[in-house]
Structures are given as structure tokens and as C-alpha cells.
Amino acid sequence: MIFTIGVFANPPKYGGSVVVAVTGDPGGLNPAVTTQGGVHLVCGSIFSGLVAQDFELNPVPDLAKRWEVSDDGKTYTFYLAPNAEFHDGVPVTSEDVRFTFEELLLKYHSRTRASIGDKLRQILTPDAHTVVFEFSRPYAAFLQLIDVTNAPVMPKHLYENTDPLTNPYNVKPVGSGAFKFQEWAKGDHITLARNEKYFKTSKPYLDRVVYKVMPSSATAAIAFENGEADYFLNPTPLDIERLNKMPNVVVTDKGREGFAGVETVVLNLNRAPLSDSSVRRAMAYAIDKNYIVEKIAFGKGIAATGPISSALKWAHNPNVVKYERNLPLANQMLDEAGYKRESDGVRFHLKYVYAPSYAKVVEALRDQLREVGIAVDLEQMEFSAAVDRVYIKKDFDLGFASFENGPDPDIGVKRTVVSGNIGAIPFSNGAGYRNPRIDELFELAASETDRQKRAAYYFEAQEILTKDVPYLWLYEPQSGAAYKSGLQGMYAWSAKSNVYFAQDAWWIDGKNSNKNSSGTFGQRRLYFFLIVGAIILIAIIAILAKRKKRRS
């Protein structure tokens, strides 16, 4: 089978900048060693994958102009764009692809490692622009896996014989994408500049993209409404209500088909009492998911029933055991497990490690679990520190994760539950869950090319997982985006539009339509400091004048 696709663009205009409001620094800019969303949001414009996915999750060309899949589903051959270069002028070759997979993705990237690590037999590079992946058995989800978030192609000449976790290019990345890294003022902004030698001829159209760090979603919304940002991700329902009434604003819920996330509590199964499945089930009955959806997520989501999102309709099993809140039953189960209440009403303490963005959900969970005698001790810390504590050091009882399913359960779900993905890897099987039948079912599903048969394996897996409860699956978020209507080419084709938007976006007038947007945050900051400086100078003059008057 041979796959190729043509992409037709509207007549664009060149110039201008886009300011994207983000709510945190990414911590690093090496997308091959993490699945953190904030990293991929920025790096999606800096790097390239072999393919991307459209709204229907069909593969479309990226670095690979075309590809072939053998009839037995074991061999994938990709033909790279011959004009692709890294931002330092070094050509992108098949050796970069092989190095990326063998030395980076299969060792450090939890989704890619779990998906193909035990079935990829070898990678061949017959010439500079041809790369061949040979699998020991068929792998149905490969074309859904190898986009820029799960398989960004990294420069071998900059990472070979180095520690990829400490390589200096992790903070000054060199990719082959539509935009080049320009600067990173930590805690404030990241600026990317147009790659004039981008292998997709004539693209991109913008001069630069600025990711402006905001203290919170609320301040991001204010910045957008005040014209200090052009593009605002994940507005709350209250934000959306206001934004829909604003002129020259587009609000959309498209372009997230490739994520299908589930907000999840990670349970450390290697520590008592969480090693006891009856305790875990009792905790599931103690949680009010609907409250969290309505009050914390403002109705933008649905209660989750398991690890596979209902957005993946073909693989989602709706008939699993459901944990509707039942406090009497939760208390009874905890009593029967041998965890009686002490004189203060507490059965046991659990340490909850989390990042600030999860604070409201975590506080709600603390309050709900307190009602059945479980005392949750909160340890909030910066995002990267929380990831290190949970996934690397394993020093936690409860952790929090936004687990992206991806376009296929083998890509986003498998990594969290198979025993082969237990280790010091961010966003992997952090629970330390082991079940041979789960390992077997995910392997059978990955090697099966018939979707109906694959679904049967996933249905059985969900039945087992929801009884074992290695995680507490809370809700499936439903988020959207808002951007200025003067921006064209936004959310036009990609199932991960927030990652891919920059290569297609352009201003209708060839520049920023809103004079208060893109780049004005720097000017405003300058004006602020000038005003403050003037006030201080006036105060100093006044003080000196008073002293002079007293002396006289």
C-alpha cells in the first residue's frame, strides 16, 4: 500500500507575530524525552515528525513525503523530504530518524517506548532519504504514533555521545520545523522566529511566535481580552461565554481529536495501604466525579469510567464497573480491609504530590476522602519537581496526571498499565501496576490489524483494570481554544491543532490585526518600569528637598 496526500492552502500573506498565552514554563525543550504537554506545545513548531494526523486521525505527510506499508503490516518504509534541513543548516537524513528512535524515544519517551519497544526488530537506512522500520509482528497503530509529539526527529550530530537529559540543546533546541528557537526568558516568554528554509515550500507565513507565560488561566484570559495575546488555550466555560460575545474572536472546540485525555490520580501500588485493591476500590466509591466535573471543571468534561476515553468510541467499553459515589459502602470496605478509624476519625494518611495547576481538583479530592477517614497531606511543588518526585524518585502515595490517550489506546493508555513500562520514566506506569493478562491483551491488540478484534481485547482489558483500580480515573476534559479572527489558517486540518497551528497561520492583513496584541507585553512592561522609575525619582527628589529644608 502507498500513501500520499496533497495539502492545498488559501492564498496567505506574510508577516506579523502571534502571542500564545501559556500558563507555565515547559521546564525543557527536548520533546524526545518527555510527554509533558507544555513541552510539545512549543516544540511542535520547532521540530517535525514523520507524519501528522488530520481531524479524522488519518496520517498526512510531514518529514515523510510518502510511505509504504507491507501487506503483512510488519514493514513501514518512509521517503523523507530531500530538502529538509535542521535549523543549523545540517540536512535531515534517515540516520537522524534511526538515532532518534534507538537512542532517545525508545529509552526515554514513555508513549513510544511502551508502544513499540518490544516489537520493533530493526531500523534500516538504505539511503539518506529512505528509512525502513521492520517489526517482529504487525503493528497497527504505527502511523498514528509517529507525529511530532510522539516521534520528533532530533539532530543526531548534536545529541550523539551526550546525555540527552542534560544536553545544552535542551534549552536552545535545533529542529527542522517551521520556526527556529530565538530566545527563552524563563518565567516570561519563549520566542520563535520564522524558518526561511523550511522544507514545506512557502511556509510558514508568520515572522515569529511568542509563547507568553501567564501566572494562571485567569490572567491568560485577561491578557487575551486586553489584546496582549492572540491565542488562548483551554478557556473555562465562563471565559467562553464572554469570548463568544466579543467581536473579532473565534472560539472552537475542534483540533483536539488526537489527544483524548483522562485526568487521573496515580496510586503508588508499592506502598500500603494502596497495595490493597479493596482499599483502592473503596477510595473510588468515596470520590464524587460529577462534583469535580461540574464545580472544578465548570462542566467542561464528563466523568471517566476507565483509562480509555469515550472519544475513542471503537475501543471504549461503556459496560465496565462504575464507581458512583457511595460513602456507606466505602466506609464498610475500609473497615473490612482492617483500616479502622482512630480516635481522631482518621484511618491512615496519604501524601499527595502535585503541581499548582491541579490544586483545585486535589483539594476537592482531599475533602472527599476525608469523609471516609482518609487524611490526605498535600505537597504542592513546581511541575517538573512533582514529575521527578512521582515518576523518578517514586516518593509519593498519590500523584496527578493528565494522561493523553492519543489517537489509539496503544499510544497513550498502554504506557500507563503494562509492566514493561515501569521505571524512572516520566508519565509511564507510575502506579507500578503488574498484571500478566493486561500485558498480554495490549500486545494482542497492538499486533491485530482487524479493528473489531482489537476492540475486543481492549474491552476485556478495561473490565480487568476497572476492577483492579491501579489508578483513579476522574474525568475526560473537554477543552477548546480562542484566537483573533484576523488569524487565518488556524485549526484547518490537524487533530492536534495547538501543536501544528504555527506552520499554517497568517494574519489577514499580513500583520497583527489588533494593534494591542503580539509583542505589546514587552512594551507595556517597559512603560511600567519607566513609570515606576519616575515615581521613585520623584520620591527621592521630594525626600532630598525635605532634608535640605530641615537643614536650612
N, C-alpha and C positions, 0 to 999 in steps of 0.2 A: 504494500500500500504506500502511496506517495501523497504527502500532504503539503499544500501551499495555500496561500491566501493573499489577496490584494487588498490594500487599505487605501481608500480614497478620502482626501481631506478637502474641506472647504477652502476657498482662497484666503489665506491668512495674511496678517500684517505683522511686521517685525517691530520689536522694541518694547520697552516698559519692564516693570518688575511686578512680582506678586509677593505679598507678605502673607504667610501662613501662620495663624495663631496656634501654637502648641503649648501644652501645659506642663512641660518638663524637659530638661536636658536629656539627650539619649544616653549619656554616660560613655559611649564609644561609638565609632563609626566603622566597625568591621562586621558586616552583615552575615559573614560566613560562620561566625562562632556564637551566634545568639538567635533566638526567635523573638526577641523583645520588639514589640510593635513600634515603639518610638524610634528605634534604630532604623527599621525598614521604611518608615515613613519618609525619612530624609534620604536614606541610601538608595531608595528606588529610583531617584533621579540621577544618582552618581554612577551606579553600576547597571549591568544588563544581565538578564537570564538567557537561556537558550530559547525559550518561548514565553508567551504570556497567555492569558485566558480572556475570552470575551464574556459578555453578560451571560451566555448560555454555558460557560465553562469549557468552551471549545478552544483548543490551542491555536494561537496565531503567532506569526514569526516575531522573533526579537533578534538575538545574535544569530540564531539559525534561520537562514532564509527559507530552507525547506528541509524535510526529513522523510525517512522511510522506516517502516516497521515491518519486520519479517512476519510471515503468515503464522508462525508458531508463537509470536508475541515475546520472543526471547532476545531479539536483536533490534536495537534502535540506532539508526545512522543519521547524523546531522551534518549539514553543509553550512559552514559559517559564512557570514558576510565577509568577503575578501578585503573590504575597505575599512574594517573595524580596527580602531586603534585605542589604546589606553590614553589617558589624558597627558601622559608624558611623552607621547609620540611613538611608543613601542607597539608594534602590531599585536592584535589579539590572535592567538593561534590555538590549535587543538591541544597543544601541550598545556596551555593555561587552564583549559577545561579539565583535563585529566588531573593536573596538580590540585585544582580547586576541590574536586571530589575526593581524591585519595588522601590528601594531606590536611584538608580543612573540614569540609562538610561531613565526611564520614567519621570524623573524630570529635567534632565539636558542635555540630548543628543537630539539635535533638530530633527535629522532624525528619530531616533527610537521613540521618544515621539510623533511626528506627525503621524508616520505610524501606531502604534498600541495602542496608549494611550487611545483611546476611545472605543476600541473594544476587548481588552484583558480582559476576565472575571476573570480569576484566574490562578495562577501557583501552581501546586501540586508537592510534592516531596515524592512519595510513599516509596522510599528508597534512600540511599546515592548516588546511581549512576543512578537514573531514575528521569527525570523531565518532567512534562506534562504541556503544555500550552493549556488552554481552552479559545476559543474565543466566543463572543456572536453571531457572524456571520462569514461566511467563510472569510479567509484572504489569497489571492492568492500569495502574494509576500514574505511570511514569510521566506522561505528557502533562498531567495535572500538577506534578510535583516541581518541575524544573523551571519555575519562573524566578523573578529577581528576588523574591523573599525567601525561597527555599533553596535556590541554587544560583546565587550571584557569582558570576565568573570573576575571579580575583587575579591580579597580576603575579604570575609566578616569579618574575625577576625581582619583585620587591618583598616576597614572603618566603621564598625558598631558603632553607637553613636558618630560619629565625623562629622565635617563639611567637606564634600568631596571637597569643593573648596579650603580649606586651610590645608587639611591633610598633614602631613610631608612626607608621602609616595608618594605624587605627584611629588617630586623631587628625590626620591630614590625608584623607583617603584619595587614592588614584583609581578610578574606574574607567569604564568605556561608555558610560551613559550620556544622556542628553546635556547634563550640566556638570561642570567641574567645581570641585571644592575651592572656595576662596578664603573664608575665614571662619573662626569659631570663637566668639566671645562667650565663654562658658557662663551659663546662667542668664544670658541675654539674647543672643541670636546666633544662627548659623547662616552664612551667605554662600550661595552657589552661583556661578557665572556660566553663561552660555558656552557650550562646547561647539566651536565653529567647525570642528572636524568630525562631527557626529556621523556615524555610518548610515543613518537614515537621512538621505539627502534632503536638504532644505529645512530640516528640523534641527533644533527647536526654534521657537519664534520669540520667546521672551529673552530679555537681556540677563535677567537674574531672578533667582527665587530666594526669599529670605524667610527662614523659619524663626519666628519671634517667640521667645519663651515667655509665657504668662504665668503668674502665680497660681491661677485657678481657672476653672471653666467659666466662672462668673466674670472674672476680669477679661478673659478672652472674648466673651460675648460683648462686653462694654467696648473693648477695643475695636471689634468688628463694627458695631453700631456707630462708633465715633469716627469711622473711616481710617483707623490706624492699622487695620488688617483687611485683606481682600478675600480671605478664605478661612472658614471657621468650621472645624470638625466637631462632630458629636454634640450639637446643641441640645439642651434639655427641651422637653415639651413646652415649658414656659417660654424658653427662648424662641422656639419655632413659632409659637403663637404670635409673638411680637414681630419676628422677622418676616412672616408671611404678609404682614401689613405694611412693611417697609417698601418704598419704591426702589427699583433697580437692584433687587436682591432675588436670587434663585435659591430655593430650598429643595433638596432632593434626598430621597432615601435609596436611590439607585447606586450601583457601583460598589457594593459590598458583598456581592454574591459569593465571592471567593474566600470569605472569612468564616462565616457561620460559627460564631464564638459561643462559648458557655462559661459564665462566671462561676468559679469553682473554689471550694475550700479544700486545700491539700491537708490530708491527715497523715501524721507520721506513724505508720503502722509498726515501726520498730520500737515504739515506746508504749508501755502500759499507761493507761487503760485502753488506748486506741488500738492496741493489738487484738483486742476482743471485738469480734464482729457484732456481738449483741449490743455493746456499748455504742458502736458506730450507728447501728440501726436506731437505737434509742435517740441519739442526737438528731438523726434525720427526722424523726417524729416530733422533736422539740422545736424545729425551725418552721417559721411561717414564711414561706417563699413568696406568697402573694402580697404580704405586707411589704417585703423588700422591693418587689416589682412596683407596687403602687406608690409607696411613700419615699423610697430611696431612689428608684429609677424613674419616678414620675410617670409610671405607666408605659415606658418605652422598653417593653420586653415581655416575655412570657415565662412562667415557671418552668424550669427544666425538669425532665423526668430521668435523665441519664446523660452519658457522655456524648452521644451523637445528637447533634442539633436537629430539630424538626425541619430546618431549612433543607437538609439533605433527605428529602422525602423518601427516596427509594431505599435508603439504608436505616431510617429511623423506625424503631419499634415502639408503637404507641401503647402496647399492651403489657408493659412491664409493671412490677410492683411500684405503686406510687405512695409517697410518704406525705399524706395530708397531715397537717398539724394535729397531734393527739397527745396532750400533756399527761393525762392519766396513764396511757399506755407507755409513754416514755419513762415516767416515774417507776412504773411497775417493772419494766425491763431492766432499769438500772438497779433496782432493789434485788431482782432475781440474779443479776450478774455479780452481786456481792458488794456493791458500792452504796452502802447506807449513808444517809445524811449524818453528819456530826452535829454537835450541839448548836453550831452556828448556821446549820442548814446546808452546809457545803459538803458535797460528796468527794470531789477532787478538784485540783487546779489544772488548767491547761495554759500554756504560753502561746500567744498568738503573735506571730511576726508578720508585719505588713507594711506597705508603703502608704504615704499620705493620701494618694488618690483613692484608696479603698477604705478610708477611715469610716465613712458613714455606714457602709454595709457591715464592717467589722463591729462597730459599736452596736448596731441592731442585733447582730448575732450574739454578742456578749450578753445583752439584756434578755434575749430569748432563752439562751442556755442557762442563765441564772435561775430561771423559773423552775428548772428541774434539778437544781442543786449543783450545777457545774459552774465553777468560778473561772472566768477567762481573764487572764492577766495580759494586758495589751503592751506590745513592744513595737511602737512605730519607728521606722527609720527610713532613710533615703532609699529610693527604689533599688539601686544597684547593691546597696548593703543588704537589703532584705532578700534579694535574689541569692546573694552569696551565703547568707545565713541558712536559707531554706534548702537550696539545691546543692551547694558545695560543702558547707560545714555540717549540714543536717542537724543544726541546733535549734529545734523548734518542736512544738506539738501541732500547731495549726498554722497554715500558711494560706496565701490567697493567690489565685492565678486567673487570668483571662485566657482560657485555652481556646485557641483558634482551631476549629475543625479542619479548615481548608476546604478545597473542592472535593475531597474524598476522605473517608474515615481513616484510610491507611496513612494519610499525610499528617493529620492533626490529632487524631484520637489514639492511634496505636502507640505513639511515643509515650503516652501517659500511663499505659497499663501493662505493656509487655515486660517481662522480667529482664530481657536482654538490654533494656534501656534504663536500668538502674545504675546510677553512677553520678559523679560530680559534673553534671551537665545541666545548664540552666533549662528550665521548663521541660524536663524529661519526666520519668516516672518518680516524681518526688515523694510519693507515698511509700515507695519501696514495696509495692504490691507484687505478689507472685502467685500465679495460678497457671499450671501447665495447659489446661484446656483453653484458657484465654489466649495464651501464646499460640496454640495450635489453630484456633479459629481465625485469628488475624493473619496467620501465614496462609491458611487455606483461601481466605478471601482475597489476599493480595495476588495469589497465583491463578485465580479463576478469572477467566475473561467473560463469562456469562454473568450479566448484572443480576439476574434473578437468583442465581445460585450464590453470588456474593452476598446479596441481601439476606439470604437465609443464614449464612454464617454470622453476619453482624447482628441479626435478630437474636440468635442464641447467645452471643457474647453479651448483649445488653441485659438479657434475662439473668445471667450469672452476675454481672457487675452490679446490678441494682440490688441484688441480694447480699453480695459481699460488702458493698458500700466502702470501697477504698478511698473515695472522695465524697464530698457533699456537693452535688451539682445543683446550683441555686437557680440561675435564670439565664435565658438567652437574650442578650441585649439587642435592641433594635435601634440603631443609631443612624444618623444622616449627616448632612453637611449643608452649609450655606456659603454662597460666594456671590460676588458682584456680577450683575447681569452683563456688564461690559466685557467680561471674560468669556471668550468663545472656546470651543473645543474641549470643554470640561465635561467629564462624565459621559463621554461619547460612545465608549465601547468596552472599557475594561471592567472585569469583575473585581478588581482591586484599584478603583479609580483614584483613591487618595495616594496610592503609591506611584501610579503611572501618569497622573494628570499633566505634569510639567512639560513632557515632550510634545504635547498637542495644544496646550493652552496659548491663547493670544488675545490681546486687547482689541476690541472692535475698532478703536481709533489708532491702533498701533502704539498706544501708550496707556498709562493708567487713566481710566475714565474718571475716577474720583480723585481729585487733587489732594484730598486729605489722607489718601492711603499710601501704599508702598513707599517705604523709606522715610516717612514723616516722623516715625517714632524717634529716629536719631536726631532730627531737627528739633523736635519737641523737647527731647532730653537736653539738648544744647541750650534752648531757650530757658528751660527750667533752671539749669545751673547758672546761666547768666543773671537771671532774676534773683536767685538765692545769693549769688556773689554780690550783686548790687545792694541787696538788703544788708548783708554783713558789712559791706564797706560803709554804708550809711550809718550803721550802728557803731562801728569803730570811730568814725568821724565825730558822732554825737558824744561818745564817751570821752574822747580826747578834748573835745570842746568844753565838756563839763569840768574835766580836771584842770584845764587852763583857766577856766573861770574861777575855780576854787583857789588856785594859786594866786590869782590876781586879787 
